[in-house]
């Protein structure tokens, strides 16, 4: 029992930074998720949007399905000072056989440019490599999202290439860059 408590504390410590803590997204977080994924500044590059609270239930079901099927996990990002929800980050498309998953991340616009991604992403990576036993973590970024690409480069993700006209969005084809980080990097 003591070992299990120690392990749980290790995981909690892993999901904290100096300024933020991560908490697994729960169905009761729907208002927080709706606020982010209904904001045009957020979904401009995130690619998922919900224009009503009712529609956001689909996203909440998706988070639950990831956990239930073992194909991912998402966390809310909270400010330690006031427990304010800042955004979300996590894993989806987890393939246990190949020990890889896709990482995603979004923040409310009022938290952009505050170094949150640089501070929180290393903790998400540590969780992915240690707890999810990943060898490879992938990030897919719209080609013109220069801020996200710059942030990924700062935490040593490598650009592996561009998938030309990989997605159809807002009436036009867009290119998507693929970044990756390996456990042994």
Backbone bond lengths (Angstrom), bond angles and torsions (degrees), N, CA, C in turn:
res aa  C-N    CA-C-N  psi(-1)  N-CA   C-N-CA  omega(-1)  CA-C   N-CA-C  phi
1 X - - - 1.450 - - 1.526 111.35 -
2 X 1.324 116.66 -40.50 1.464 119.95 -179.83 1.521 110.07 -63.85
3 X 1.323 117.52 -40.87 1.472 120.91 178.95 1.526 111.01 -60.60
4 X 1.338 117.77 -41.11 1.461 121.75 178.52 1.525 110.33 -63.92
5 X 1.322 117.42 -42.70 1.463 120.80 177.54 1.518 110.78 -63.62
6 X 1.332 116.68 -41.03 1.461 120.88 177.11 1.529 110.36 -61.27
7 X 1.329 116.06 -42.98 1.474 120.74 -179.48 1.518 110.96 -65.41
8 X 1.334 116.91 -41.91 1.464 119.83 177.26 1.527 111.03 -61.74
9 X 1.325 116.85 -39.08 1.473 120.25 178.00 1.525 110.43 -66.85
10 X 1.332 117.26 -38.28 1.466 120.62 176.91 1.525 110.57 -59.94
11 X 1.326 116.82 -42.53 1.467 120.95 179.96 1.525 109.91 -66.36
12 X 1.337 117.18 -43.77 1.472 119.91 177.34 1.523 111.10 -59.83
13 X 1.332 116.92 -42.76 1.464 120.66 178.05 1.524 111.03 -63.15
14 X 1.330 116.06 -37.76 1.451 121.31 179.80 1.529 110.89 -63.47
15 X 1.312 117.09 -29.43 1.460 121.79 -175.53 1.531 112.51 -96.69
16 X 1.329 116.42 26.30 1.461 121.19 176.89 1.516 110.48 -131.17
17 X 1.317 115.06 147.12 1.457 121.37 171.87 1.525 106.48 -121.48
18 X 1.299 116.52 -173.36 1.461 120.04 178.10 1.528 111.52 -60.62
19 X 1.342 116.80 -39.67 1.473 120.64 -173.82 1.526 115.18 -110.40
20 X 1.338 118.17 -13.39 1.464 120.47 -171.16 1.521 111.65 -136.49
21 X 1.329 114.64 159.79 1.453 120.47 170.52 1.524 107.99 -134.36
22 X 1.334 115.12 153.19 1.461 122.45 -179.86 1.521 108.70 -109.36
23 X 1.318 115.59 138.26 1.463 121.14 178.56 1.517 107.67 -136.68
24 X 1.331 116.13 132.91 1.461 120.29 -178.21 1.530 110.44 -55.21
25 X 1.324 115.59 134.99 1.461 121.10 179.68 1.526 109.84 -65.47
26 X 1.324 115.17 134.72 1.458 123.61 179.89 1.534 109.85 -117.59
27 X 1.322 118.87 158.71 1.467 120.96 177.61 1.530 113.39 -54.26
28 X 1.324 116.99 -30.37 1.469 120.90 -179.73 1.527 113.15 -70.99
29 X 1.329 117.68 -7.41 1.471 122.21 179.26 1.529 112.30 -85.82
30 X 1.304 118.23 9.51 1.466 121.55 -172.23 1.530 113.03 -55.51
31 X 1.315 118.32 -40.53 1.479 120.61 179.84 1.530 110.64 -62.57
32 X 1.316 116.74 -39.78 1.467 121.77 -179.48 1.529 110.78 -66.13
33 X 1.319 115.93 -43.33 1.461 121.26 179.50 1.528 109.92 -67.31
34 X 1.316 116.54 -43.01 1.462 120.87 178.37 1.531 111.34 -58.54
35 X 1.324 116.56 -44.68 1.473 119.83 -179.97 1.540 110.70 -55.96
36 X 1.327 116.61 -42.26 1.459 119.91 -179.53 1.513 113.37 -74.67
37 X 1.316 116.45 -48.77 1.465 119.45 -172.43 1.531 113.72 -84.12
38 X 1.329 116.73 4.72 1.463 120.60 170.80 1.525 110.78 -106.64
39 X 1.323 116.76 -0.93 1.464 121.97 -179.02 1.528 109.48 -88.23
40 X 1.345 117.31 120.59 1.476 120.21 -178.51 1.530 113.92 -56.73
41 X 1.327 118.07 -31.43 1.463 120.06 178.97 1.532 111.06 -67.89
42 X 1.323 116.53 -33.04 1.460 120.64 179.15 1.519 110.14 -76.50
43 X 1.322 117.13 -51.88 1.471 117.97 -173.97 1.515 113.56 -77.54
44 X 1.332 117.67 -5.34 1.468 119.68 174.86 1.521 110.85 -53.30
45 X 1.323 116.45 -42.93 1.463 120.30 -179.48 1.523 112.75 -111.99
46 X 1.300 118.21 -20.11 1.457 119.67 -176.90 1.522 111.74 -72.93
47 X 1.316 116.87 -34.82 1.455 119.45 173.58 1.519 115.78 89.25
48 X 1.320 117.86 -6.29 1.460 121.75 176.38 1.516 106.53 -120.01
49 X 1.329 116.04 131.42 1.462 118.29 178.57 1.513 110.19 -143.89
50 X 1.313 113.78 149.77 1.456 121.58 178.09 1.517 107.82 -135.30
51 X 1.315 116.31 122.57 1.451 120.45 -174.69 1.520 113.31 -93.10
52 X 1.340 117.59 -5.50 1.460 121.37 175.13 1.525 109.17 -137.93
53 X 1.321 114.43 157.21 1.460 119.69 175.96 1.526 110.23 -62.21
54 X 1.312 116.41 -39.87 1.463 121.99 178.86 1.537 110.74 -58.44
55 X 1.333 116.30 -44.81 1.467 120.50 -179.67 1.527 111.50 -64.99
56 X 1.333 117.08 -28.62 1.460 121.78 -178.73 1.526 111.88 -66.54
57 X 1.325 117.90 -17.76 1.461 120.91 176.61 1.527 110.69 -57.66
58 X 1.330 116.30 -31.23 1.470 120.61 177.64 1.531 110.68 -60.32
59 X 1.324 116.35 -42.25 1.469 120.81 179.23 1.529 110.30 -66.26
60 X 1.329 116.36 -41.16 1.456 119.95 -179.42 1.533 110.60 -64.98
61 X 1.319 116.55 -38.20 1.473 120.59 175.65 1.521 110.47 -64.46
62 X 1.325 116.72 -37.26 1.463 121.65 178.59 1.529 110.34 -62.51
63 X 1.356 116.52 -45.89 1.465 119.51 177.10 1.527 110.46 -57.59
64 X 1.321 117.37 -44.43 1.461 121.61 179.04 1.513 112.65 -63.59
65 X 1.334 116.41 -40.51 1.465 121.28 179.50 1.537 110.56 -64.63
66 X 1.329 117.38 -38.77 1.472 120.15 177.89 1.523 110.31 -57.44
67 X 1.308 115.22 -47.99 1.467 120.59 -178.90 1.534 110.84 -64.86
68 X 1.320 115.92 -46.59 1.467 121.98 -176.89 1.530 111.81 -61.68
69 X 1.326 117.12 -40.68 1.464 120.86 -177.23 1.524 113.42 -90.53
70 X 1.338 116.71 -6.23 1.460 119.93 -178.93 1.517 113.27 73.65
71 X 1.333 117.05 22.05 1.467 120.25 -177.98 1.524 112.43 -103.78
72 X 1.337 117.18 12.68 1.449 119.50 175.96 1.510 112.89 161.75
73 X 1.323 114.44 175.86 1.461 122.72 177.70 1.529 107.57 -159.91
74 X 1.326 115.87 138.13 1.464 121.27 178.75 1.523 110.03 -123.60
75 X 1.331 114.45 147.67 1.460 122.38 -177.15 1.522 110.39 -124.38
76 X 1.325 114.92 145.56 1.453 120.55 166.79 1.514 107.97 -81.21
77 X 1.320 116.18 147.09 1.462 122.35 178.30 1.524 107.00 -107.52
78 X 1.330 116.55 122.68 1.456 122.10 -174.27 1.525 111.26 -123.00
79 X 1.316 115.58 141.66 1.461 123.13 175.92 1.529 108.03 -76.65
80 X 1.330 117.79 129.39 1.460 121.07 -178.68 1.528 112.48 -68.16
81 X 1.323 117.61 -27.36 1.467 120.25 -176.29 1.527 111.40 -66.65
82 X 1.335 116.47 -48.22 1.469 119.46 -174.18 1.533 113.87 -127.40
83 X 1.334 117.24 10.81 1.471 122.60 -178.44 1.530 112.89 60.34
84 X 1.322 117.83 21.21 1.473 121.50 -179.73 1.521 110.01 -71.27
85 X 1.330 115.43 135.26 1.461 121.97 175.70 1.524 107.48 -74.60
86 X 1.338 117.58 128.27 1.461 122.59 -177.14 1.519 112.92 -108.01
87 X 1.322 117.22 -25.48 1.455 121.82 -176.05 1.519 109.96 164.12
88 X 1.314 115.28 -159.42 1.465 119.44 -176.90 1.525 110.67 -145.85
89 X 1.302 114.93 155.16 1.459 121.07 176.55 1.508 109.74 -155.75
90 X 1.315 115.67 153.11 1.443 117.75 178.76 1.509 113.54 171.10
91 X 1.321 113.94 -161.65 1.458 121.77 -173.78 1.521 111.52 -121.34
92 X 1.317 114.98 143.97 1.457 122.29 169.81 1.527 107.64 -144.85
93 X 1.318 115.40 174.20 1.471 121.85 -176.56 1.523 111.92 53.94
94 X 1.330 116.12 37.33 1.456 121.32 179.47 1.530 108.79 -72.55
95 X 1.312 115.17 126.23 1.465 122.20 178.14 1.528 108.03 -116.22
96 X 1.319 116.63 102.79 1.465 121.41 -176.00 1.522 111.84 -62.30
97 X 1.325 116.76 -39.96 1.468 120.44 -178.80 1.526 111.46 -58.58
98 X 1.329 116.46 -40.28 1.460 121.82 -177.02 1.531 112.64 -99.12
99 X 1.323 116.62 0.12 1.465 123.54 178.00 1.531 111.49 51.28
100 X 1.342 115.42 50.73 1.456 119.35 178.70 1.519 109.70 -142.09
101 X 1.310 114.90 158.67 1.456 121.09 177.81 1.520 108.62 -156.71
102 X 1.323 114.31 163.54 1.461 121.80 175.90 1.528 108.31 -98.58
103 X 1.313 116.06 135.41 1.453 120.96 177.69 1.525 108.91 -102.45
104 X 1.309 115.70 144.80 1.458 121.64 176.87 1.515 109.54 -136.00
105 X 1.335 115.48 161.78 1.456 120.22 -172.57 1.511 108.76 -164.33
106 X 1.314 118.41 135.73 1.452 121.77 170.93 1.530 109.50 -150.37
107 X 1.326 114.82 152.35 1.463 121.65 -179.67 1.520 110.22 -131.68
108 X 1.325 115.86 152.10 1.459 119.73 168.82 1.534 107.08 -61.27
109 X 1.320 118.70 141.74 1.475 120.93 -177.50 1.525 114.82 -54.83
110 X 1.322 117.82 -32.53 1.472 119.21 -179.25 1.527 112.44 -66.36
111 X 1.331 117.92 -10.77 1.458 121.49 178.49 1.527 113.06 -104.83
112 X 1.314 117.75 1.00 1.462 120.91 178.84 1.533 109.82 -67.12
113 X 1.318 115.36 147.47 1.466 120.81 175.23 1.515 114.65 74.12
114 X 1.311 118.05 16.16 1.463 121.88 -178.69 1.537 112.66 -109.12
115 X 1.324 116.91 12.54 1.460 120.95 177.65 1.518 114.85 75.13
116 X 1.329 117.21 15.36 1.466 120.06 -177.13 1.525 111.08 -67.10
117 X 1.316 116.66 -44.73 1.460 119.01 -178.41 1.534 110.32 -61.87
118 X 1.316 117.25 -42.47 1.467 120.72 179.98 1.521 112.14 -64.76
119 X 1.325 116.67 -28.88 1.458 120.86 -178.74 1.537 112.30 -86.43
120 X 1.330 116.73 -39.77 1.458 121.13 -173.59 1.531 112.92 -86.89
121 X 1.323 117.11 -37.25 1.468 119.51 -176.74 1.523 113.38 -56.55
122 X 1.340 120.15 -41.94 1.471 117.85 177.57 1.537 112.99 -58.39
123 X 1.330 117.54 -32.86 1.461 120.28 177.21 1.529 110.74 -70.48
124 X 1.328 116.23 -39.98 1.474 119.13 175.59 1.528 110.68 -63.42
125 X 1.326 116.51 -39.72 1.467 120.20 178.35 1.524 111.07 -64.90
126 X 1.325 116.17 -43.77 1.464 120.82 178.19 1.532 109.57 -59.14
127 X 1.316 116.98 -44.18 1.460 121.38 178.16 1.534 110.36 -61.74
128 X 1.313 117.16 -43.89 1.462 120.95 -179.66 1.517 112.69 -62.82
129 X 1.309 116.68 -45.24 1.462 119.84 -178.71 1.536 111.51 -73.20
130 X 1.333 117.87 -41.62 1.466 120.53 -174.81 1.528 113.25 -84.31
131 X 1.314 117.92 -47.00 1.467 121.06 -173.21 1.521 113.67 -91.06
132 X 1.318 116.94 -35.31 1.462 120.23 -179.30 1.517 111.75 -94.22
133 X 1.340 116.86 -4.14 1.459 123.83 178.43 1.528 112.01 58.17
134 X 1.338 115.55 41.53 1.458 119.78 179.06 1.521 110.45 -83.32
135 X 1.301 115.43 148.31 1.460 122.42 171.46 1.518 110.11 -104.51
136 X 1.350 116.67 -27.82 1.464 122.02 -175.11 1.529 108.69 -137.38
137 X 1.330 115.00 132.66 1.459 121.59 175.81 1.524 107.47 -121.66
138 X 1.334 115.05 125.53 1.462 121.16 -175.86 1.519 110.65 -110.14
139 X 1.324 114.89 147.09 1.456 121.72 173.89 1.513 109.25 -131.04
140 X 1.316 116.53 128.92 1.459 121.90 178.86 1.525 107.87 -106.75
141 X 1.327 116.32 124.90 1.458 121.27 -172.60 1.524 109.74 -130.53
142 X 1.331 115.73 130.73 1.462 118.76 174.99 1.521 108.33 -57.48
143 X 1.316 115.54 136.24 1.456 122.36 -172.30 1.527 113.74 -53.63
144 X 1.313 118.51 -33.80 1.473 119.15 -177.17 1.527 113.29 -93.33
145 X 1.326 118.92 10.08 1.461 122.20 177.93 1.534 109.12 -89.17
146 X 1.309 115.11 74.86 1.468 121.10 -173.39 1.523 112.93 -64.63
147 X 1.316 119.02 -33.86 1.470 120.84 179.96 1.522 111.51 -64.40
148 X 1.315 116.80 -43.85 1.462 120.14 179.65 1.526 110.78 -66.68
149 X 1.325 116.58 -41.73 1.466 120.07 -179.83 1.527 110.97 -63.15
150 X 1.324 115.98 -39.57 1.467 120.83 178.52 1.533 110.11 -65.32
151 X 1.335 116.75 -41.57 1.465 120.71 179.47 1.528 111.19 -64.82
152 X 1.327 117.74 -40.70 1.464 120.56 178.36 1.527 111.12 -65.07
153 X 1.315 116.44 -39.46 1.463 119.87 178.25 1.533 110.75 -62.56
154 X 1.330 117.05 -36.67 1.467 121.46 179.67 1.522 112.32 -61.66
155 X 1.338 116.35 -30.33 1.470 118.93 -179.44 1.535 111.01 -105.11
156 X 1.327 114.09 27.05 1.467 123.05 169.20 1.521 115.86 67.83
157 X 1.328 117.17 28.61 1.463 118.99 167.39 1.522 106.52 -77.29
158 X 1.303 116.35 144.55 1.465 120.81 179.11 1.515 110.40 -106.20
159 X 1.317 115.06 135.64 1.458 120.60 174.19 1.526 107.24 -72.65
160 X 1.322 116.80 123.09 1.464 121.01 -178.94 1.516 112.29 -102.28
161 X 1.318 116.56 -16.70 1.454 118.85 178.60 1.520 112.07 156.48
162 X 1.311 113.96 177.67 1.456 121.62 179.41 1.520 109.39 -119.18
163 X 1.308 114.98 128.42 1.460 120.45 174.55 1.534 105.49 -91.92
164 X 1.312 115.58 106.72 1.459 120.66 -175.64 1.523 111.28 -72.67
165 X 1.326 114.65 136.54 1.465 122.32 179.06 1.531 111.40 45.93
166 X 1.311 115.30 48.16 1.465 121.48 -174.96 1.521 113.52 -81.29
167 X 1.334 117.33 -23.01 1.456 120.71 -178.57 1.526 109.88 -138.69
168 X 1.312 115.15 150.36 1.465 121.57 176.49 1.521 107.10 -107.46
169 X 1.328 116.27 116.79 1.460 121.23 -174.11 1.521 109.78 -141.07
170 X 1.313 115.33 132.96 1.473 121.18 178.20 1.521 112.49 52.60
171 X 1.322 116.33 41.01 1.453 120.98 175.07 1.518 115.85 79.29
172 X 1.334 117.39 10.64 1.468 118.49 178.47 1.532 110.42 -146.99
173 X 1.321 114.45 159.06 1.464 120.83 177.09 1.514 109.09 -80.26
174 X 1.341 115.74 139.66 1.458 119.92 177.36 1.523 109.89 -125.48
175 X 1.328 114.24 150.04 1.459 121.50 175.30 1.529 108.75 -87.95
176 X 1.329 115.66 147.25 1.468 121.51 179.22 1.525 108.07 -127.31
177 X 1.336 114.85 126.75 1.462 120.57 176.75 1.519 109.19 -88.82
178 X 1.324 115.73 143.06 1.456 120.12 176.81 1.528 108.74 -111.64
179 X 1.336 113.07 126.53 1.443 121.82 176.67 1.522 107.82 -114.32
180 X 1.326 116.92 154.63 1.460 120.18 177.34 1.517 110.80 -151.09
181 X 1.305 113.40 153.87 1.471 121.36 173.59 1.515 106.55 -133.70
182 X 1.321 115.73 135.23 1.460 122.02 179.61 1.529 110.22 -102.69
183 X 1.305 115.62 153.39 1.465 121.93 -178.56 1.525 111.39 -57.09
184 X 1.319 117.00 -37.77 1.473 119.55 -175.57 1.525 113.67 -87.96
185 X 1.327 117.62 10.67 1.486 118.95 178.12 1.513 110.33 -84.40
